[in-house]
């Protein structure tokens, strides 16, 4: 076969595979899964869209400071920006890399994100006012209360470099930072191959700001992503994006060190955030289909696709933007993983490729890995769900 025919054949195979991934039926949980069918969220059209500045996209995660200011969010050009509601505008707050030449402006920022940085998970230490950032390329970063250039805290543990620092949460009682490194082999720019080949080099870790030491809590994970600490600090909930599973890892009590599987989602989970009640919101980026189940269950298929002369990640992302983020949703859970509420993206046209749902001050802030805006959705204020 000539190189031209080989390229055409390869493209055709990936096209058909991606088509099947995109058009297969979405597996939606039925109401029988719901512990409480009372929705906290108002009418599907009762929302506000807040556009991002400077041609940036991908408000992946949110954080609010101790005074309730924010949200703060990391975007595709490497900036962390702050929403000033009283001025109705975004302002620059921090960056995670000193190399800013050519980073900003309307363009495909993924080409330079390994240089400019890609801030993902965010969380404030409410006592010190310092913002901690999980940057996909720069590792764990700390920024002071006044913002500016972040300070690298850790880039490796046990002599193994971080490959894809992703999400974090902070124990406000002692300052410990819990975070995920999604892979030691694949960077964020190659997250599709990471899923297709069943990579299991991900880790869940703990950083102690007092000793500056990092410890591995769990290893051999398949794309560990969002992580959130329970209200009383007894356990962590985290997700694996590849397997779509939700895990509970006990930190305290007689169960300390025990890992439990709580549930498996109908789509690919991203971030997980706790609300003031102690419940958890999980962002689902897109559906998981039977075709993808087949590939993930048989890693040799994914490895075969990766050997073809085509950028699978770029092709897949381009196609998914074209067909839309089918199956995106937000799911509210209790501490045991029981489903309290499902917000289906098919009913909310602006909910595409949902990365995070953050509940704050009577609203849900909905992030995305691809969108050029933040969705601010109003919550119903009833006696049964007041915080």
N, C-alpha and C positions, 0 to 999 in steps of 0.2 A: 504493500500500500504506500502510495506517495505521501510525503509530509502534509500536502494540502488536503488529501482525502482523509488522512488520519486526524487532522485538526477538525475537519467537518464532522467526522464520525464521533469524535470526542465531545464536541459541542452538542451534537444531537442527543447523545446519551445523557449528558448532564442536564440538558434542557428537559428531556422527558422525565428524568428523575425529579427535577425541581418542580415540574408541572404536577406530578403525582403528589409531591409533598404539599403543594399549595392547594390543590383541589379536593383532596380526600376529605371525607366528612369529619367535622369537628366533634370530638367527644366531649359533650357538655354534661356536667353532673346534674342529675335530676334533683327535684326538691326533697326527695327522700333522704338526701345526704344532709339536709339542713337541720341543725339543732334548733334554730330560731329563724322563722321565715320573715320576721319584721325587718324591713329594710331601713337603714339609717340614712339613705341617700334620697334626695329630692327628685324632682322630675328630670328625665334624661337630658332635657334641654336647659336645665338650670345650672349653667356653667359659664365660666369666663376663660377666654384664651389669652394668654400673656406671651407675646412674641419675644424671641431672643434677639439680642443686639449683635451687630457686626458680622452677620452671615453665619453665625454659629448654629449648631444643631445638637441634639442629644442631651437634654437635661436629665441625666441618668439617675441622680439621687439628690435628696434634699436634706438640709439641716437647719435648725432654728437655734439662735443663741439664747442665753439665759434670760434676756429681756424680752424674748418673743420676737426678736427681729428676724427678718428673712421672708421667704426661704433663701438660703445659699444653695447654689447648685454648680456642679462642674459641667463644662461644655466641651465640644469637639476640638476647639482650638487651644485647649490646655488651660483656659482661665477658670477660676472659681468666681462667680458673679453673685451679687446680692440684690434682691428685690426690695426697693424702698417704696412701700405701699403709699405713703403720704405724698410721694413725688411721682408715683406711677411710672417708675423707670428702673432699669437695671444699672448697677455701677460695678466696676471692677473691684474685686476684693483681694484676690491672691493668684499666684501662678506656682506651678510645681517644678518648672524647669527654668534655668537662667537663659537658655537658648531660645529667644523669642523672634529672631529674624525670620520673616516669612510665614509666621504662624497664623496670623489673623487675616480676616477678610473672607468674602464669599468664595469658597473653593472646596475641594475634597480634602478635608483635614486629615483623613486617615493616612495619607501618604507621608505626613510628617509627624504623626503623633508620637512616634518613638523618640523624637527629638524635643517636641514641644510639650510632651506630657499629655496624659488623658486621665484627669481626675474622675474617679468613680464614686465609691462609698465615702460619705461625709458624716462626721459626728463631732459635736462640741463637748469638751469637758466643761460642765456647767460651773464648776468651782473656779477653774483657772481662766476660763474664757478662751482657751486655745482650741483651734479647730484641727482635728485629725483627718487626714485624707488618705484613702487607698488609691494611689495612682497606678494604673495598669503597667506603666513602664518604670516609674521612678521609685516604686516601693511605698513604704509607709512614710508619710510626710506630716510635719507639724507646722502650723501657722499661728502666730501670736494674735492677740485681740485686735490689733490694728491692720492685720493683713500683710500683704507684700509677698516676697519670695519665700516659699516654704523651706523648712529645714529637713533634710533626709534623716530619718531615725533608724531605719533598718532596710537592708536590701538582700540579706541572706540569713539563713539559719542552718546550723550543722554543715557549714561549708557548701551549701546548695543555694544558688541565687534564686530570688523570686522571679518567676516568669510572667505572671499575670496577677498582680495584686488587685483585689476586686472589691470586697465589701468589708465593713467593720461596724463594731458597736463598742460602747464604753461602759464599764461598771462605774457609775458615778460615786460609789462609796469609797473606792480605793484607786480609781484612775486606770485600772487595767484595760488594755485595748485588745479586743478579740477581733481577728480578721482572717480573711481567706486569701490563699494564693491558688488560683484556679488551675494552674499547670506550671510545671518546671520545664516543660518541653516546648509548649506553644505560647506565643504572645497573643495579645488580644486580637491583633490583625488576622490571626489564623484560628479563630474560635470555631469555625465550621469544620475544618479538618480535625480539630481536637474532639469534637462530638462524633464525627464519622468513624474515626479509628478507635474510639473507646478509650481515650487516654485516661489513665488513673494515677497521675502524678500530683494531683491536687492535695492541698494541706489546709487544715484549720489550725490557727496559731494564736499565741497570747504574747503581748508585749507589755513589759512592766516599765513605765516611765521613770520610776525611781532608780532601778538598777540598770536600765537600758538593755535588759536581756530579753531575748525572744525564745519561746519554747514551743515545740510542736505538740499539739494536743492530739491530732489525728492525721494520718497520712493515707496514701493509696485511695484518694477520693476522686470521683469522676466529675470534674468541673464543679467543685464547690463554689457557691456563689453567695447569695444573701445570707447574712447571719444577724441574729438579734438575741439580746439577753432578756431573760424573764424579769418580771417586775420586782421579784424579791431576790434575784441574782442566783437562784438555785441551778438553773440550766440555760443552755443555749438552744435555740432552734436555728437550723441552717438547711439550705437546699442544695441538691445536686442538679445542675441544669441538664446534664446528659440523661440521667435516669428519671428526671422529673420527680424525685422523691424528697420528702420532708423528714428531717431527722431531729431527734432530741438528744442532746449530749449533756449528761448530768455533771455539774461542777461541785455540788454540795450534797448533803444528806447521806444516808447509807448507800444511795445509788451512785455516788460520785465515781466518774470514770465509765459509766455504762452508756452505751449508744443504743437508741431505739429508733426504729423506722415507724413514723406515725401515719403517713399516707403517701399516695402517688397522685400527682396532679394530671389533669387532662391536657396540659400544655407545658411549655418550657418555662420554669420559674426563674425569676431574676432576683430582685431584692425582697427582703422581708423587714418590716418595721413594726415596732410595738406601739400601741396607743396608750393613753393614760389609764385606761381600764385594765391593761394587761393583756389585751387581745392583740392579734397580729394580722397585718395586711401583707399579702403576697402579690407581687406583680407578675402576671403571666404574659410573656412577650408574644407567643403565637401557639397555635395548636400543635399537638403531637399526633402524627398520623400512623396508620398501619404500615405504610411504606417505610417511614423512619424507624418504627419499631423493628422492622425486619433488618435494616442496616445496622442499628445499634446492637441488636442481638447477634449479629454476625459481622464482627469487626473487619473480617477479610474483604467484605464488599466495600466498606468505606476506604480501606487501604488501597483497593484496586482503583477506585475513583480518584484517589489522591495521586496515583502514578500517571494519570492522564495529563496531557500538556495543556492545561487550562487552570486559571485561578478560580478554584471552586468557591472560595469565600466571596470574592468580588462578584462572580456570576450569580451566586445565590442571593446576595444582598440586593443586587440590582433587580433581580426578578421579584423578590419579595416586596420591594418598594412599588413595583409595577402592579402586582396583584393585591397589595394591601395586607395589613397585619391581621389575617384571619385568626380568630380564636383568642385574641387579646382580651384580658380580663383582670379584674382585681378580686381577690378572695380574702374574706375576713374569717379568721380562725380563733378558737379559744386556745388555752394553754395545752390542751391535749390533742390539738390538731383537728377538732371537730369543726365542720364548716358552718359558720354563722350567717354568711351572706356571700352571694356571687354577683358581681357587677359585670355583665357580659358586654364586651366591646362591640358586638354586633348591634346593640341597642344604642350605643354611644359612638357616633360616627367619628369623633375625634380621638377616640381611644385606640391607637394603633401602636403595636410593638411596645406595650406597657412594660416599663422597667421597675417602677416603684409606685406605691400608693402610700402617701404620708398623711396621717390625720393630725390636723392642728387647728385649734381655735374655730371649730365649727365648719371646717372645710376639708376636703380631700385634695391634696396636691398630687397630680398624676404626671409621672415622668415617662420618658421614652428614649430609646437609644437612637432614634432616627428623626424625630419631629423637631420642627423649628420653633416650637412653643411649648408652654406649660399649660396643662388643664387644671383649672381651679373649680372644683365641684362642690356645691353647697350640700351640707348635711342637714337632714330634718332634725329639728329640735323638739323632741317629744320627751315625756317624763320617763320613758323606758330606756332612752339612750343618751340622756344628758351625762356629760363627763363630770 
